[in-house]
């Protein structure tokens, strides 16, 4: 299939690899930024993917660029840093930030891109790496509706639901709200599970009571393998990233003057685990980590 866009991708990690796989499988032309943090590119190159050695080179060759990096500092470095996208950006190019970033960074980087005649959309993702591979991500899109309509066929190659949530930056605002609820719910359940274990409560009964009562839902489903089998890889989302996202949420809450007492407690719990050297473990590891950790002050 011949497609109009020349697509560039910055960030071929757990999520980005699945995105690139779907784009290539569905006939799009994709160029991948070479980076030590990428997943192996062999499969993607075999499907016709090409590479670029810098964001600047990527921008010179592409007119739609997906940024799938860790957070706000990485987004800023990719766009405005040395050999960044701005050094090679062509007029009319669309930059789509699928990272989890700070809304203020989103707006600031969008202004830089727009000043050079480009367009900017924030489209952070929900769901997991397995959903990226299956082409079933959810996207929370902020920005110009006409730009979104233009690039929608590209996004539809890897997303099941494309939700227009408002103005530029609202995609990232919505993602931080989502992750506060999602990560917060899992942290709450993990702490309750730690108490249940220390009190000798049967964990199968604990899970069943929550599932059939007010504690049921996706957070419990995701933690169930950890609760019942000690399996901690069912949710491949690290404690380090969870702490980063909750810290961004606190920044957003502080800027708006909103209440954040609950978020502060969750963030302290995550910070304790990161400081203890557990940043690389997955969120579902909290079930066992909190069982062996003294109560947080």
C-alpha positions as CSV (number, residue, x, y, z in Angstrom):
1,X,0.0,0.0,0.0
2,X,1.4,3.4,-0.9
3,X,0.9,6.0,1.8
4,X,1.4,9.8,1.7
5,X,3.3,10.4,5.0
6,X,6.9,9.7,5.5
7,X,6.9,8.8,9.2
8,X,9.7,9.2,11.7
9,X,9.9,7.6,15.1
10,X,11.8,8.7,18.1
11,X,11.7,6.0,20.8
12,X,11.5,2.4,19.9
13,X,11.2,1.0,23.4
14,X,8.5,-1.4,24.7
15,X,5.6,0.8,23.4
16,X,7.4,2.3,20.4
17,X,8.4,-1.0,19.0
18,X,4.8,-2.2,18.8
19,X,3.8,1.1,17.2
20,X,6.4,0.8,14.5
21,X,5.6,-2.8,13.9
22,X,2.0,-2.0,13.2
23,X,2.8,1.0,10.9
24,X,5.2,-1.1,8.8
25,X,2.8,-4.1,8.7
26,X,0.1,-1.8,7.4
27,X,2.2,-0.2,4.6
28,X,3.5,3.0,6.0
29,X,7.0,4.3,5.3
30,X,8.9,4.5,8.7
31,X,12.3,5.8,9.6
32,X,13.5,5.0,13.1
33,X,15.9,7.0,15.2
34,X,19.0,5.0,16.2
35,X,19.4,5.0,19.9
36,X,20.9,2.7,22.6
37,X,17.6,2.6,24.4
38,X,15.7,1.0,21.5
39,X,14.5,-2.5,21.5
40,X,16.2,-4.6,18.8
41,X,15.4,-3.3,15.4
42,X,15.9,-6.5,13.3
43,X,12.3,-7.3,12.9
44,X,11.4,-3.7,12.0
45,X,14.2,-3.4,9.5
46,X,13.1,-6.7,7.9
47,X,9.7,-5.2,7.4
48,X,11.2,-2.2,5.5
49,X,12.0,0.2,8.2
50,X,15.0,2.6,7.7
51,X,17.0,4.5,10.3
52,X,18.3,8.0,11.0
53,X,21.3,8.9,13.2
54,X,19.9,12.1,14.8
55,X,16.5,13.8,15.3
56,X,17.6,16.5,12.9
57,X,18.2,13.9,10.2
58,X,14.9,12.3,10.9
59,X,13.1,15.7,10.6
60,X,14.8,16.3,7.3
61,X,13.5,13.0,5.9
62,X,10.0,12.9,7.4
63,X,6.8,14.9,7.5
64,X,5.1,13.2,10.4
65,X,7.2,12.4,13.5
66,X,6.1,10.3,16.5
67,X,7.9,11.0,19.8
68,X,7.6,8.1,22.2
69,X,10.1,8.9,25.0
70,X,10.1,8.7,28.8
71,X,9.2,12.2,29.9
72,X,9.4,16.0,29.6
73,X,13.3,16.3,29.7
74,X,13.6,13.8,26.9
75,X,10.9,15.4,24.8
76,X,12.6,18.8,25.1
77,X,16.0,17.3,24.2
78,X,14.6,15.5,21.2
79,X,12.9,18.6,19.9
80,X,15.0,21.6,20.9
81,X,18.4,20.0,21.9
82,X,21.6,19.8,19.8
83,X,20.8,18.1,16.5
84,X,17.1,18.1,17.6
85,X,14.1,18.0,15.4
86,X,13.9,21.8,15.1
87,X,17.2,21.9,13.3
88,X,15.8,19.9,10.4
89,X,12.0,20.5,10.7
90,X,10.2,21.2,7.4
91,X,7.2,23.5,7.1
92,X,4.0,21.5,7.4
93,X,5.6,18.7,9.4
94,X,3.4,17.2,12.2
95,X,5.1,16.3,15.5
96,X,3.0,13.9,17.6
97,X,4.1,13.5,21.2
98,X,3.0,10.2,22.5
99,X,5.1,10.4,25.6
100,X,3.8,11.1,29.2
101,X,5.0,14.7,29.6
102,X,4.3,17.9,31.5
103,X,1.6,20.0,29.9
104,X,3.7,23.1,30.2
105,X,6.5,21.4,28.3
106,X,4.0,20.4,25.6
107,X,2.8,23.9,25.1
108,X,6.3,25.3,25.1
109,X,7.6,22.8,22.5
110,X,4.5,23.2,20.4
111,X,5.2,27.0,20.2
112,X,8.7,26.2,19.0
113,X,7.5,23.8,16.4
114,X,4.7,26.1,15.2
115,X,7.2,29.0,14.9
116,X,9.0,27.0,12.2
117,X,5.8,26.3,10.3
118,X,5.1,22.9,11.8
119,X,2.2,21.4,13.7
120,X,2.1,19.8,17.1
121,X,-0.3,17.3,18.6
122,X,0.0,15.7,22.1
123,X,-1.3,12.1,22.0
124,X,-0.2,10.1,25.1
125,X,-1.2,6.5,25.3
126,X,-3.0,4.3,27.7
127,X,-2.9,0.4,27.9
128,X,0.2,-1.8,27.8
129,X,3.0,-2.9,25.6
130,X,1.0,-6.0,24.5
131,X,-1.7,-3.6,23.3
132,X,0.8,-1.6,21.3
133,X,1.9,-4.8,19.6
134,X,-1.7,-5.7,18.9
135,X,-2.5,-2.2,17.5
136,X,-5.0,-1.6,20.3
137,X,-3.7,1.4,22.1
138,X,-5.9,4.3,23.4
139,X,-4.7,7.8,22.4
140,X,-5.7,10.9,24.3
141,X,-5.3,13.7,21.8
142,X,-4.9,17.4,22.4
143,X,-4.6,20.0,19.7
144,X,-6.1,21.2,16.4
145,X,-9.0,19.0,15.2
146,X,-8.0,19.6,11.5
147,X,-4.5,18.4,12.1
148,X,-5.9,15.3,14.0
149,X,-8.2,14.5,11.1
150,X,-5.3,14.7,8.7
151,X,-3.1,12.3,10.6
152,X,-5.9,10.0,11.9
153,X,-5.2,7.2,9.4
154,X,-1.6,7.0,10.8
155,X,-2.8,6.8,14.4
156,X,-5.5,4.3,13.5
157,X,-2.7,1.9,12.4
158,X,-1.7,1.3,16.1
159,X,-4.6,2.7,18.1
160,X,-8.1,1.2,18.7
161,X,-9.5,4.3,20.3
162,X,-8.5,7.9,19.3
163,X,-10.1,10.3,21.8
164,X,-10.0,14.0,21.0
165,X,-9.9,15.4,24.6
166,X,-9.4,19.2,23.9
167,X,-6.9,21.8,23.3
168,X,-3.1,21.5,23.0
169,X,-1.8,20.0,26.2
170,X,-5.1,18.5,27.3
171,X,-3.8,15.1,26.1
172,X,-1.1,15.2,28.6
173,X,-3.3,16.6,31.3
174,X,-5.8,13.8,30.7
175,X,-2.9,11.2,30.8
176,X,-1.7,12.5,34.2
177,X,-5.2,12.3,35.5
178,X,-5.6,8.8,34.2
179,X,-2.3,7.6,35.6
180,X,-3.0,9.1,39.0
181,X,-6.2,7.1,39.2
182,X,-4.7,3.9,37.6
183,X,-1.4,3.8,39.5
184,X,-3.1,5.2,42.6
185,X,-5.6,2.4,42.6
186,X,-3.0,-0.3,42.2
187,X,-0.9,1.3,45.0
188,X,-3.9,1.3,47.3
189,X,-4.7,-2.3,46.6
190,X,-1.1,-3.3,47.1
191,X,-1.0,-1.6,50.5
192,X,-4.2,-3.3,51.5
193,X,-2.8,-6.7,50.3
194,X,0.3,-6.1,52.4
195,X,-1.9,-5.7,55.5
196,X,-4.0,-8.7,54.5
197,X,-0.9,-10.9,54.3
198,X,0.5,-9.7,57.6
199,X,-2.9,-10.4,59.3
200,X,-2.9,-13.9,57.8
201,X,-5.9,-13.3,55.5
202,X,-6.4,-15.8,52.7
203,X,-5.3,-13.9,49.5
204,X,-7.7,-15.8,47.3
205,X,-10.6,-14.7,49.5
206,X,-9.2,-11.2,49.7
207,X,-9.1,-10.9,45.9
208,X,-12.6,-12.4,45.6
209,X,-14.1,-10.0,48.1
210,X,-12.7,-7.0,46.3
211,X,-13.6,-8.3,42.9
212,X,-17.3,-8.8,43.8
213,X,-17.5,-5.6,45.9
214,X,-16.3,-2.0,45.7
215,X,-12.7,-2.9,45.0
216,X,-13.4,-4.6,41.6
217,X,-12.0,-3.2,38.4
218,X,-9.0,-3.1,36.0
219,X,-6.5,-2.2,38.8
220,X,-7.4,-5.4,40.7
221,X,-7.4,-7.5,37.5
222,X,-3.9,-6.3,36.7
223,X,-2.7,-7.0,40.2
224,X,-4.4,-10.4,40.5
225,X,-1.4,-12.5,39.3
226,X,0.8,-10.8,41.9
227,X,-1.8,-11.3,44.6
228,X,-2.4,-15.0,44.0
229,X,0.7,-16.3,42.2
230,X,3.5,-13.8,43.0
231,X,3.8,-13.0,39.3
232,X,5.0,-9.4,38.9
233,X,5.4,-9.0,35.1
234,X,1.8,-8.9,34.1
235,X,1.9,-5.1,34.1
236,X,5.2,-4.0,32.4
237,X,5.2,-0.5,33.8
238,X,8.1,0.4,36.1
239,X,8.0,2.0,39.5
240,X,10.4,4.6,38.3
241,X,8.0,5.6,35.5
242,X,5.0,5.5,37.9
243,X,6.9,7.8,40.3
244,X,7.7,10.2,37.4
245,X,4.1,10.3,36.3
246,X,2.8,11.0,39.8
247,X,5.4,13.7,40.3
248,X,4.1,15.3,37.1
249,X,0.6,15.1,38.4
250,X,1.7,16.9,41.6
251,X,3.3,19.6,39.5
252,X,0.0,20.0,37.6
253,X,-2.0,20.1,40.8
254,X,0.2,22.6,42.4
255,X,0.1,24.9,39.3
256,X,-3.7,24.8,39.3
257,X,-4.2,25.1,43.1
258,X,-6.0,21.8,43.2
259,X,-6.1,19.4,46.3
260,X,-3.4,16.8,46.2
261,X,-3.2,15.1,49.6
262,X,-4.0,11.6,48.2
263,X,-1.5,12.1,45.3
264,X,1.2,13.2,47.8
265,X,0.8,10.0,49.8
266,X,1.0,7.8,46.7
267,X,4.0,9.6,45.4
268,X,5.8,9.2,48.8
269,X,5.1,5.4,48.7
270,X,6.6,5.2,45.1
271,X,9.5,7.5,46.0
272,X,10.4,5.2,48.9
273,X,10.6,2.2,46.6
274,X,12.7,4.2,44.0
275,X,15.1,5.4,46.7
276,X,15.4,1.8,47.8
277,X,16.7,0.8,44.4
278,X,13.5,-0.7,43.0
279,X,12.9,1.8,40.2
280,X,13.3,-0.9,37.5
281,X,10.7,-3.2,39.1
282,X,7.2,-3.2,37.8
283,X,4.3,-1.6,39.7
284,X,2.8,-5.1,40.5
285,X,5.9,-5.7,42.6
286,X,4.4,-3.4,45.2
287,X,2.3,-6.3,46.5
288,X,5.5,-8.0,47.8
289,X,7.6,-4.8,48.4
290,X,5.0,-3.3,50.7
291,X,4.6,-6.6,52.6
292,X,8.2,-6.3,53.7
293,X,8.3,-2.5,54.2
294,X,7.6,-0.6,57.4
295,X,4.6,1.7,57.2
296,X,5.3,5.0,55.6
297,X,5.2,8.1,57.8
